[in-house]
Every structure is written in C-alpha cells, then in structure tokens.
Amino acid sequence: MTIEKPVTSALLVAIGLTLGGWFVGHGFMRGRMADRFVTVKGVSERDVEADVALWPIRFIATADQLPRAQAEIARSVAQVYAFLGRNGIDTAAVELQGLEVTDALANTFRDGPVASRYVITQTAMVRSDSPALVLSASQKMGELVEAGVVLSSQSGYGGYGANVPTFLFTRLNDLKPDMIAEATANARAAAEQFASDSRSDLGGIRRANQGVFVILPRDQARGAMEDSQLFKVVRVVSTVEYFLNE
C-alpha cells in the first residue's frame, strides 16, 4: 500500500501534464489559425443619369425711378418664362425667389455720381425632373441676352451658382441591394483566388465593412464637379476579411 500510492500519484500527474500539454498545444494551434486571414476589397459601379435638375436663373434691372425698374424686371420675368416654355420646360415648376431691391443713394459708402439709383435682382428657380431638357436650354441662354434680359453673375439664391444648372441623382436606394451583393461577390472571388494561390482553404468571414456609396462625375478630369454633369458613376467598395484554413 505504501508503494502503490506514490506510483498512482505520479501516474495522475503524468496524465495531467499530458492533457495540459494537449490543451495548450491545441489552443495555440487554434490561435494561430485564427490569425490567418486575408483582407480583400470588392468594387461595384453603375453608370447613372441625373433625374433632377436645379437651375437658378438670376437677372437684374436698373433705373432711376423705382416703377421703371419694376416694369423692367417684370418684362425680364416674362421673357424668362417664355424662353423656358419654348425649350420644353414646365413653367409650373418655376418659382420666383430672392427678390432684392437696392437704392444706390442709400449706400453711404458710394463714391461719385450714381448712374442708376434703383437696382432690382430676381431669381427664377427651375426644378425639373427632365435634366436633359434643362441642360439643352442652359446652352441657349444667349437667347435671353438677345431678348434684353440682363443676367447677373452673382451667386444664385439658396447658394446655387447663378445661371448654372445643378444635376442630382436621387435614386441611390434603388441601386444599393444589387450593388452590395455584387461588391461582396467580387470580394469573395478575390479571396478565393488568394486562398488558391497560397494553397489554403477559404474559411468564413472574420469581419466585413459594407463601404460608403459615392457619386462621382462620369468624366473624372481635374476640377470636374459631380453636380455639374448630367451623367455620373455610383461606386461602392466593400472590405471583407476571410479566415484561411490550412
């Protein structure tokens, strides 16, 4: 009895050390496997056309008498509406905004004589769901000048550039599901190729980032602005991390 007890204790210790070593080694192996992953990106793009146009047409009238300036601005308003109608733009969607009346004699900082006492500025804001018509009409603004409308070069009402259309794409949500699926599929294809090249098996997803949707100008020249172009590119880049199994 006194001999078997130490032997039994030693055997139990040996078994414990063996099992402990196995668990430690197995845990280390699993830890190493968890560290093996690949990060890939998947891109999806769509060519789109703007579906809304905002076009502020800003014009000005001057006169020494206020009634004459008012009559001139009213004549310009009529000319602008007629011009838009001739170019197929629904004038029901046009709003007169930003009326400004300035009395030059009230300017305490004036220097010298005043050529025209009253200056009236008006903006006709066009909002159209036919951006192509707006683009075409904006290229014919010389007709307004020929009709005697004095266009203003100052910034348009609401922060939009004077006399320059802004083109918007508002149907992004319609594209998101298919584009996310495509970007994710492209990322997986890249991960599978990497796994094949590294003689590994592709595992599950470790981490994923859908990415941010951006709208870019179709013609991405230096200085090109997306909102000034009728045609655009929608892009999303998804980032996915996959485990690699030996």
FENTA-V393347 format. One record per backbone hydrogen bond with DSSP energy under -1.0 kcal/mol. NH is the residue of the N-H (numbers start at 0). CO is the residue of the C=O. E is the energy in kcal/mol with one decimal. If there is no record, write none. Layout:
NH,CO,E
NH,CO,E
//
This chain:
4,0,-1.3
6,2,-1.2
7,3,-2.9
8,4,-2.4
9,5,-2.6
10,6,-2.4
11,7,-2.3
12,8,-2.2
13,9,-2.5
14,10,-2.6
15,11,-2.5
16,12,-2.5
17,13,-2.3
18,14,-2.8
19,15,-2.7
20,16,-2.5
21,17,-2.1
22,18,-2.7
23,19,-2.6
24,20,-2.8
25,21,-3.1
26,22,-2.7
27,23,-2.3
28,24,-2.6
29,25,-2.5
30,26,-2.2
31,27,-2.5
32,28,-2.4
33,29,-2.2
34,30,-1.1
35,32,-1.1
37,241,-2.5
39,239,-2.7
41,237,-2.7
43,235,-2.0
45,233,-2.0
47,231,-2.3
49,229,-2.9
50,167,-2.0
51,167,-1.8
52,127,-2.7
53,165,-2.8
54,125,-2.7
56,123,-2.6
58,121,-2.7
59,149,-2.6
60,119,-2.4
62,117,-1.8
68,64,-1.9
69,65,-2.6
70,66,-2.4
71,67,-2.2
72,68,-2.2
73,69,-2.1
74,70,-2.0
75,71,-2.0
76,72,-2.2
77,73,-2.1
78,74,-2.0
79,75,-2.5
80,76,-2.4
81,77,-2.2
82,78,-2.3
83,79,-2.4
84,80,-2.4
85,81,-2.3
86,82,-1.1
87,84,-1.7
88,83,-2.3
92,89,-1.6
93,90,-1.6
94,124,-2.4
96,122,-3.4
99,120,-2.7
101,118,-2.8
103,116,-3.8
105,102,-1.4
106,103,-1.4
109,106,-1.5
117,62,-2.8
118,101,-2.4
119,60,-3.0
120,99,-2.7
121,58,-2.5
122,96,-2.2
123,56,-2.9
124,94,-3.5
125,54,-2.4
126,92,-1.3
127,52,-2.4
133,129,-1.6
134,130,-2.7
135,131,-2.2
136,132,-2.6
137,133,-2.5
139,136,-2.1
142,139,-2.2
144,140,-1.4
145,141,-2.4
146,142,-1.4
147,144,-1.6
148,143,-2.5
151,57,-2.6
155,159,-1.9
158,155,-1.5
162,55,-2.7
163,160,-1.5
165,53,-3.1
166,226,-3.4
167,51,-3.1
174,171,-1.4
175,171,-1.3
178,174,-2.2
179,175,-2.7
180,176,-2.0
181,177,-2.3
182,178,-2.6
183,179,-2.4
184,180,-2.3
185,181,-2.4
186,182,-2.0
187,183,-2.3
188,184,-2.2
189,185,-1.8
190,186,-2.2
191,187,-2.8
192,188,-1.8
193,189,-2.1
194,190,-2.7
195,191,-2.3
196,192,-2.5
197,193,-2.0
198,195,-1.2
199,194,-3.1
200,244,-3.2
202,242,-3.7
205,240,-3.4
206,240,-1.2
208,238,-3.3
213,234,-2.5
215,232,-3.3
217,230,-1.6
219,217,-1.0
220,218,-1.7
223,220,-2.2
227,224,-1.1
228,225,-1.5
231,47,-2.7
232,215,-2.7
233,45,-2.8
234,213,-2.6
235,43,-2.0
237,41,-2.8
238,208,-2.6
239,39,-2.5
240,206,-3.5
241,37,-2.4
242,203,-2.7
243,35,-2.8
244,200,-3.5
//
